[in-house]
């Protein structure tokens, strides 16, 4: 034994003893305490696993403690678990190999062994304390696990009661659900029948749509043909419109000529009234002239009637053309170019209608003037007859009394009606006066009344 202590080398022993690391000083309790900070029902399985880990760590610590309390003569090995470094002394082998060393080396080795034993004792006490803490934590974890199990059981019972209530509610709603299902089945059957009807209608509509498409194509072809035909008809209508405009222009010229003739007739008629004072000497001539004027008025009335008939025929022709234009306009609404031409034709028609309205107004004015002249003529005729008979009576009285003839007064043949002559003077026999068939304009002496009327008409023209 002394030889072994003598041969002990402290330098080699010191080299084999490692220094404890600071990073491994963390105990198993500190590692397991972190996941226990948030206990709850959902962490029950985790707590059980941690409890098993703590039990295994406890068994490992007890084994380490038993190894720590063994005699220092046994061969030691390092055990490092959960941050605690345990070293078994290997000085026995070192002492056996160091018999040649001195007494100082043996004392140093003994002191080193004592220090090692003291450190192992301190570590054993610390491990006991850690074991007590781990047991307390295990008790707390078991308590928390029991509480979590109780809470889980309570929650499970509450959920079970809620499920029972829901099951009862579902059972109660079963009857109403069956009724709803029955009604829904009926509605489903009705919907299926409606769907079949809709499918049939859809097929019919598709067939109709196909027929309508074919008809549309056919109508497009017909419309194109009608468009060409309408173009030809529009050209023809344009030519007809030009011809009608020419005819209307001729008719307007004729109406202007008739108006001029009527003005001449009015002037001649007025002149005849003025010249009537110079020709009242002969009652026969006045009567024949009045007859001629009646014939002339009848002729004028016939001409006016013919003009009215011509205007009516033109109006009918214009109305017919207007209807044709409306029909063609309705057929050519989709053609912008022809629409513009129809607008031009419409403007011409409106102008023609305005001219026709003006002509109608002029005709009405002429008719009123004719009626006024006729009334004036009738009144003048009546006055002339009265004056003639009065003159004849006066002439008879003058002839019977043997007085010289009194010159006849000159009558004003203005539109003012005649005034009867006063019953005074000598009477003169009308049979003694010769008829004077003289033209009031050119003083032409005619042999009879008919020749005079013909000459007056030609002279006035």
C-alpha positions in Angstrom: 0.0 0.0 0.0 2.9 2.3 0.8 4.6 1.4 -2.4 1.4 2.3 -4.3 1.2 5.7 -2.6 4.8 6.2 -3.3 4.4 5.6 -7.0 1.3 7.9 -7.3 1.8 10.8 -9.7 -0.5 13.8 -8.9 0.0 15.3 -12.3 -1.5 12.3 -14.1 -4.5 12.2 -11.6 -5.2 15.8 -12.0 -5.1 15.4 -15.8 -7.8 12.6 -15.6 -10.2 14.6 -13.4 -12.2 17.0 -15.7 -13.7 20.3 -14.6 -17.5 20.4 -14.3 -19.2 22.3 -17.2 -21.5 25.3 -16.4 -23.9 24.4 -19.2 -24.6 21.0 -17.6 -25.6 22.3 -14.2 -29.2 22.6 -15.1 -31.2 20.0 -13.1 -34.0 17.7 -14.3 -36.4 19.6 -12.1 -35.8 22.9 -13.9 -36.3 21.2 -17.2 -39.6 19.5 -16.2 -40.9 22.6 -14.4 -41.3 24.7 -17.6 -44.2 22.7 -19.2 -46.0 22.6 -15.9 -46.6 26.4 -15.9 -49.9 26.1 -17.8 -51.9 23.1 -16.5 -55.3 22.3 -17.8 -57.7 19.6 -19.0 -56.2 19.6 -22.4 -52.7 18.9 -21.0 -53.7 15.9 -19.0 -51.8 13.4 -21.3 -48.8 15.7 -21.3 -48.8 15.8 -17.5 -48.9 12.0 -17.3 -46.0 11.7 -19.7 -44.0 14.2 -17.6 -44.9 12.2 -14.4 -43.5 9.1 -16.0 -40.3 10.9 -17.0 -39.9 12.2 -13.4 -40.3 8.7 -12.0 -37.6 7.4 -14.3 -35.4 10.3 -13.4 -36.0 9.6 -9.7 -35.0 6.0 -10.2 -31.8 7.1 -12.0 -31.0 9.5 -9.1 -31.4 6.8 -6.5 -29.1 4.5 -8.5 -26.6 7.3 -8.7 -26.8 8.0 -5.0 -26.2 4.3 -4.2 -23.1 4.5 -6.5 -22.0 7.6 -4.7 -22.1 6.1 -1.3 -19.9 3.0 -2.3 -16.3 2.8 -0.9 -13.7 4.9 -2.8 -11.6 1.8 -3.5 -14.0 0.7 -6.4 -13.3 1.8 -9.9 -15.1 4.9 -10.8 -16.7 6.1 -14.0 -18.1 9.4 -15.0 -21.9 9.7 -15.1 -23.3 12.8 -16.5 -27.1 13.0 -16.6 -29.5 16.0 -16.4 -26.6 18.5 -16.0 -25.1 16.7 -12.9 -21.5 15.4 -13.3 -20.7 12.3 -11.2 -17.1 10.9 -11.1 -15.9 7.6 -9.7 -12.4 7.7 -8.3 -9.8 5.9 -10.2 -7.0 6.7 -7.7 -6.7 3.0 -6.7 -5.3 2.1 -10.0 -3.1 5.2 -10.0 -1.8 4.3 -6.5 -1.0 0.7 -7.5 1.0 2.1 -10.5 2.9 4.7 -8.4 4.7 2.7 -5.7 7.9 4.5 -6.4 6.5 8.0 -5.3 7.3 9.7 -2.1 5.3 10.5 1.1 4.3 14.0 -0.1 2.6 12.5 -3.1 0.7 10.1 -0.9 -0.6 12.9 1.3 -1.7 14.9 -1.7 -3.5 11.9 -3.1 -5.2 11.4 0.3 -6.3 15.0 0.5 -7.6 14.8 -3.1 -9.6 11.7 -2.2 -11.1 13.4 0.8 -12.1 16.4 -1.2 -13.6 14.1 -3.8 -15.6 12.3 -1.1 -16.7 15.6 0.4 -17.9 16.8 -3.0 -19.7 13.5 -3.6 -21.4 13.9 -0.2 -22.5 17.4 -1.0 -23.8 16.2 -4.4 -25.7 13.4 -2.7 -27.4 15.9 -0.3 -28.2 18.1 -3.3 -29.7 15.2 -5.1 -31.8 14.3 -2.1 -33.1 17.8 -2.0 -33.9 17.7 -5.8 -35.6 14.3 -5.2 -37.8 15.9 -2.6 -38.7 18.8 -4.9 -39.4 16.4 -7.7 -41.7 14.4 -5.4 -43.5 17.5 -4.3 -44.0 18.5 -8.0 -45.2 15.0 -8.7 -47.7 15.3 -6.0 -48.8 18.6 -7.4 -49.0 17.2 -10.9 -51.1 14.3 -9.6 -53.4 16.7 -7.9 -53.7 18.8 -11.0 -54.3 15.7 -13.1 -57.1 14.6 -10.8 -58.6 18.0 -10.9 -58.3 18.0 -14.7 -59.9 14.6 -14.8 -62.7 15.8 -12.6 -63.2 18.9 -14.8 -63.1 16.7 -17.9 -65.7 14.3 -16.3 -67.9 17.3 -15.4 -67.7 18.7 -18.9 -68.3 15.3 -20.4 -71.4 15.0 -18.2 -72.6 18.5 -19.2 -72.0 17.6 -22.8 -73.9 14.3 -22.4 -76.8 16.1 -20.8 -76.8 18.7 -23.6 -76.7 15.8 -26.2 -79.6 14.1 -24.4 -81.6 17.4 -24.6 -80.7 17.8 -28.2 -81.7 14.1 -28.8 -85.1 14.8 -27.2 -85.5 18.0 -29.3 -84.5 16.0 -32.4 -87.1 13.3 -31.5 -89.7 16.0 -31.0 -88.8 17.6 -34.3 -89.0 14.2 -36.0 -92.7 14.3 -36.6 -92.6 17.8 -38.1 -89.6 16.8 -40.1 -91.5 13.8 -41.5 -94.4 16.1 -42.5 -91.9 18.5 -44.1 -90.2 15.6 -45.9 -93.6 14.4 -47.2 -94.5 18.0 -48.4 -91.1 18.3 -49.9 -91.5 15.0 -51.7 -94.8 16.3 -53.1 -93.1 19.5 -54.1 -90.3 17.6 -55.7 -92.7 15.5 -57.7 -94.5 18.6 -58.8 -91.2 20.3 -59.7 -90.1 17.2 -61.7 -93.4 17.4 -63.6 -92.9 21.1 -64.2 -89.3 20.4 -65.3 -90.5 17.8 -67.8 -93.1 20.3 -69.0 -90.4 23.0 -69.3 -88.2 20.6 -71.2 -91.0 19.9 -73.7 -91.7 23.6 -74.0 -87.9 24.2 -74.4 -87.9 21.7 -77.3 -90.9 23.3 -78.9 -89.3 26.7 -78.5 -86.1 25.4 -80.0 -88.0 24.1 -83.0 -89.9 27.4 -83.2 -86.6 29.3 -83.0 -85.1 27.2 -85.8 -88.2 27.7 -87.9 -88.1 31.5 -87.1 -84.4 31.5 -88.1 -85.2 29.9 -91.4 -88.1 32.3 -91.9 -85.8 35.2 -91.0 -83.3 34.1 -93.7 -86.1 33.8 -96.2 -87.5 37.2 -95.2 -84.0 38.7 -95.6 -83.8 37.4 -99.1 -87.3 38.7 -99.8 -86.4 42.0 -98.3 -83.3 42.2 -100.5 -85.5 41.5 -103.5 -88.1 44.0 -102.3 -85.3 46.5 -101.8 -84.3 46.2 -105.5 -87.9 46.3 -106.5 -88.5 49.4 -104.4 -85.5 51.1 -105.9 -87.0 50.6 -109.3 -90.4 51.7 -108.0 -88.8 54.8 -106.5 -87.2 55.7 -109.8 -90.6 55.3 -111.4 -92.2 57.3 -108.7 -89.6 60.0 -109.1 -90.4 60.1 -112.8 -94.1 60.3 -112.0 -93.4 63.0 -109.5 -91.5 65.0 -112.1 -94.4 64.5 -114.5 -96.9 65.5 -111.9 -94.8 68.6 -111.1 -94.8 69.5 -114.8 -98.6 68.9 -114.9 -99.0 70.9 -111.7 -96.9 73.7 -113.2 -99.1 73.7 -116.3 -102.2 73.7 -114.1 -100.8 76.6 -112.1 -100.2 78.5 -115.3 -103.7 77.6 -116.4 -105.1 78.7 -113.1 -103.1 82.0 -113.4 -104.4 82.4 -116.9 -108.0 81.8 -115.7 -107.4 84.2 -112.8 -106.2 86.8 -115.3 -109.2 86.1 -117.5 -111.4 86.4 -114.4 -109.8 89.7 -113.6 -110.4 90.8 -117.1 -114.0 89.6 -116.8 -114.4 91.5 -113.6 -112.9 94.6 -115.3 -115.2 94.1 -118.3 -118.1 93.5 -116.0 -117.3 96.7 -114.1 -117.0 98.5 -117.4 -120.3 97.1 -118.5 -121.9 98.5 -115.4 -120.3 101.8 -116.1 -121.4 101.7 -119.7 -124.8 100.6 -118.7 -125.9 104.2 -118.1 -125.2 105.0 -121.8 -127.4 102.1 -123.0 -130.5 102.4 -120.8 -132.3 104.2 -123.5 -133.4 101.0 -124.9 -135.2 98.6 -122.6 -135.0 95.8 -125.2 -131.3 96.2 -125.5 -131.0 96.2 -121.7 -133.1 93.1 -121.5 -131.1 91.3 -124.2 -127.9 92.5 -122.7 -129.0 91.2 -119.3 -129.9 87.9 -121.0 -126.4 87.9 -122.5 -124.9 88.6 -119.1 -126.9 85.8 -117.6 -125.6 83.4 -120.3 -122.1 84.7 -119.7 -122.5 84.2 -115.9 -123.8 80.7 -116.5 -120.8 80.0 -118.7 -118.5 81.4 -116.0 -120.3 79.2 -113.4 -119.9 76.2 -115.7 -116.2 77.1 -116.0 -115.9 77.5 -112.3 -117.6 74.1 -111.8 -115.3 72.5 -114.3 -112.3 74.1 -112.5 -113.7 72.7 -109.2 -114.1 69.2 -110.7 -110.5 69.5 -112.1 -109.3 70.5 -108.6 -111.2 67.6 -107.1 -109.7 65.2 -109.6 -106.2 66.6 -108.9 -106.9 66.4 -105.1 -107.9 62.7 -105.5 -104.8 62.1 -107.6 -102.6 63.9 -105.0 -104.3 61.9 -102.2 -103.6 58.7 -104.1 -100.0 59.7 -104.7 -99.8 60.6 -101.0 -101.1 57.1 -100.0 -98.6 55.5 -102.4 -95.9 57.6 -101.0 -96.9 56.6 -97.4 -96.9 52.9 -98.4 -93.5 53.1 -100.1 -92.2 55.2 -97.1 -93.4 52.5 -94.7 -91.7 49.8 -96.8 -88.5 51.8 -97.1 -88.1 52.9 -93.5 -84.9 50.9 -93.1 -83.2 52.5 -96.1 -81.6 55.9 -95.1 -80.9 57.1 -98.6 -84.5 56.5 -99.7 -85.7 58.1 -96.5 -84.0 61.3 -97.4 -85.6 61.2 -100.9 -88.9 60.6 -99.3 -88.3 63.6 -97.1 -87.6 65.7 -100.2 -90.8 64.3 -101.8 -92.7 65.2 -98.6 -91.4 68.8 -98.7 -92.6 69.0 -102.3 -95.9 67.6 -101.4 -96.3 70.0 -98.5 -95.5 72.9 -100.8 -98.0 71.6 -103.4 -100.6 71.2 -100.7 -99.9 74.7 -99.5 -100.3 75.9 -103.1 -103.5 73.9 -103.4 -104.8 75.4 -100.2 -104.0 78.9 -101.5 -105.8 78.0 -104.8 -108.7 76.7 -102.8 -108.8 80.0 -100.8 -108.6 82.0 -104.1 -111.4 79.8 -105.5 -113.5 80.5 -102.4 -112.8 84.2 -102.7 -113.7 84.1 -106.4 -116.9 82.3 -105.5 -117.8 84.8 -102.9 -117.0 87.6 -105.3 -119.1 85.8 -107.9 -122.0 85.5 -105.5 -121.6 89.2 -104.5 -121.6 90.2 -108.2 -124.6 88.0 -108.9 -126.5 89.6 -106.0 -125.5 93.0 -107.2 -126.5 92.0 -110.7 -129.9 90.8 -109.5 -130.4 93.9 -107.6 -129.3 96.0 -110.5 -131.6 94.0 -112.8 -134.5 94.6 -110.5 -133.6 98.3 -110.3 -133.2 98.5 -114.0 -136.5 96.8 -114.6 -138.2 99.2 -112.1 -136.4 102.1 -113.7 -137.4 100.9 -117.2 -141.0 100.6 -116.3 -140.9 103.9 -114.6 -139.2 105.5 -117.6 -141.7 103.9 -119.9 -144.6 105.3 -117.8 -143.0 108.7 -117.8 -142.4 108.5 -121.5 -146.0 107.5 -122.0 -147.1 110.4 -119.8 -144.9 112.8 -121.7 -146.2 111.5 -125.1 -149.8 111.7 -124.0 -149.4 115.2 -122.7 -147.6 116.3 -125.9 -144.6 117.7 -124.1 -141.1 117.7 -125.6 -138.9 114.8 -124.5 -136.7 115.3 -121.5 -133.1 114.1 -121.8 -132.5 110.9 -119.9 -130.2 111.1 -116.8 -126.9 109.3 -116.7 -126.8 106.5 -114.1 -123.7 105.8 -112.1 -122.9 102.1 -112.7 -120.7 101.7 -109.6 -121.4 98.8 -107.2 -123.9 101.2 -105.5 -127.5 100.1 -106.2 -129.6 102.2 -108.6 -132.1 104.8 -107.3 -135.4 105.1 -109.2 -136.0 108.2 -111.3 -138.6 110.7 -110.1 -141.9 110.4 -111.8 -141.7 113.7 -113.7 -141.4 115.0 -117.3 -143.1 114.0 -120.5 -143.6 110.4 -121.4 -142.2 109.0 -124.6 -143.2 105.9 -126.4 -140.6 103.1 -126.3 -141.7 101.8 -129.6 -140.4 104.9 -131.3 -136.8 104.2 -130.1 -134.5 102.0 -132.3 -132.3 99.4 -130.5 -128.6 100.3 -130.4 -126.4 97.2 -130.7 -123.1 99.1 -130.1 -119.9 97.7 -128.4 -119.1 99.7 -125.2 -115.4 99.2 -125.8 -114.7 99.7 -129.5 -118.1 101.2 -130.5 -118.7 98.4 -132.9 -122.3 98.5 -134.3 -123.8 95.0 -134.4 -126.9 94.0 -136.3 -128.4 92.0 -133.4 -127.9 91.1 -129.8 -126.3 87.7 -130.3 -123.6 89.1 -132.6 -123.0 91.9 -130.0 -122.5 89.4 -127.2 -120.0 87.3 -129.2 -118.2 90.5 -130.2 -118.1 91.8 -126.6 -116.6 88.5 -125.4 -113.9 88.5 -128.1 -113.2 92.2 -127.5 -112.8 91.7 -123.8 -110.3 88.8 -124.3 
